[in-house]
Amino acid sequence: MNVGPASAATASLHAVSRDGEPAVQGTFTLSPRNTADGAQWVTAMSWQGGGLVIDHLRRVSEGVYTTTEPIPAAGKWKSLLRIANGRALRAIPIYLPNDPAIPAVGVPASAHFTRTFVREKRILQREAVGGPAGLSTVAYVLLAGIVSGWIAAIVAGMGRMGGGGGGRSRRRRRVGAASRRAIGGVS
């Protein structure tokens, strides 16, 4: 997946309540306006706060979309505006909590903001900070060894099965020769 051409969204949000918890509803104006042309979906998605919320935004006009339900915007919830357009899967954060354990700085659901779209994966996996390069190299070499072992086992097994029946016919000949010797003494 890629992020597609450079684009942004300007949000105009107002505070509401969802099940007694802080949430927002609002309008998003895309720039350029054709950013979502041909999109498979334009959604607001929230997760990790005690459930999953997926709101398929309503198109108001070219490049202008509005929420159809409250989007969680407090506590542990994480909320994004998402656009899937062909192989481009991009998003902007609506609200992300401060998370010192990752460490990641929170993104507030301000009443008005403009944010640039990034690959959705970058936001979804913001806790992925990498690690020592040597460790990933060892893991990939180990994985390649396991896969190579599987392939070798499959090839060996197929070779035994598809040997043209050679192993089977040799056994028959031996049994046949032994039987002839026992019956008539012919070798």
N, C-alpha and C positions, 0 to 999 in steps of 0.2 A: 504494500500500500504506500501511496505517496500523499503529499499534502495538496497537490494541485497548484494552480497559479496563486500568487500572493493575493490574499483577501483578508478582510476584517469585518467585524460586526460592532455596531454601536447599539448599546442596550439602554432602554428606558424602563426601569423597574419600579414597582411600588410594593410596599410591605403588606402582606396578608397573613392569614393563619391557615395551617393545614393540620388537622387533628390536634389543635391546641399548641402547635409548635410554630416558630417563625418560618415564613416562606415568602416567596415573591411571585408576582405575575408581571408580565411585561411584553414589550415589543422590541424586536431586533431588526435593525436596518443593516443590510449587507452591503459591503463595498468591495468590488464593484457590484452593482445591482443584479447582474446575471450570475453571481456566484453559485446559486442553487438551481440554475436552469438544468433540467434533466436529472435532478437529484433523485436517488432512490428514497431518501428520507431526509427530513429536517426535523430534529427532535431535541427536546431537553431531557436529559437523563440524570437521575439522582440515585445514589446507592450508598451503602455502608453506614446509613444512619438508622437502620432498623427495617429495611425493606428495599424495594426497587420501584422507582417511578419513571415511566417513559411517557412523555407527552409529545404527541405528534403535532407540531405547531401548525397553526392555520395561516395560510398565505393571505395577506391583506391586499398586497399589490406587488408589482415587480420588485423583488429583493426585500420585502418587508413581511415579517412573520410575527405572530403573536402566540403566547401561551394559551392553552385551553383549560389548564388547571394549575393550582398552586405548585410551585417548585420548592422543595425544602432548601433552606439557606441558613442553617445554623447547626450547632453541635458537631457531630461526627459526619454529617451528610457531606457528600461530594456531588456537585451539580455541574453539568456541562451543556453547552449548545453544540449539537453534532450535525454534520452534513456528510452524507455518503453520496458521492457523485462519481460513478464509474469506479476506477481504482483509487480515487482520492477519498480518504476517510480523515476528516479534519474536525477540530473542535476548538472551542474557547472555554475557559472556566467561567462559570457563573458564580460559583461559590466553592471554595476549598478550605478546609480547616487548617489552622496552624498545626504542624506535626513535628515537634522537636525530636522525636525518636528517629526520623528518617535521615536527616533533618530537612524539613520543607516549610517554607513560609506560607502562611495562609493567604487566600485571595478573597477579599470581601465582596459581598453582593451589593456593591454601591448602587445608588439610585440611577446614576448615569455613568457609563464608561464606554470606551472603545478599546477593543482587544483584537490582536492579530491571530488568525487561525494558525494552528500548528497541527502536526500529526497527532491524531487522537491517542495513539500509543504513548506519546511523550507525557501526556497528562495522566492516563490510566496507570502507567508504571512509573510515576514520579519517585517512588521509593527505590527504584532500581538504580543504584549508584555505581554498579560495576564491582570490581575487586581486582586482586593481583592478576596481571596478565598471565603469569606462569601457571596459576591455578586453572584458568580456563583452558590453556593449552594442554595441560595434563588431562583434564576432563575430556577434551575432544579427541586426544590420542587414545585414551581408554575406550571411549565410545567407538572409535574407528576399529579398534582391536576386537571389540565384541561383535560388531557388525561383520567384520571379516571372518570371524569364527563361525558365525551363523551361515554365511555364504559358503564357506568351505564345507560345513556339515551338510548343507543342502546339496551341494555339488557331489559330494561323496555318496550321499544317499541316492541321488538320482543316477549316479554311475552304477551303483550296485543293482538298482531296479531296472535300468534300461540297458543292461549289458547284452542284449540280444538273446537272452535266455541261456547264455553260455554256462553259467554255474549250474543250472538245472539239468541241462542235457548231459553234462559230464557225470553228474550223480547217477543219472539213468543208465549211462553206459557202464559205470562201475557196478551198479546193482545188476544190470543185465549180464555182464561178464561173470560175476560171482554166481548168479543163478545158473548160467550155462555150465559152469564147472561142477556145481553141486548136482545138477541133473545128469549130465552126460560126460563129465570129466573133460569137456572141451574148453580150451582156454583161448 
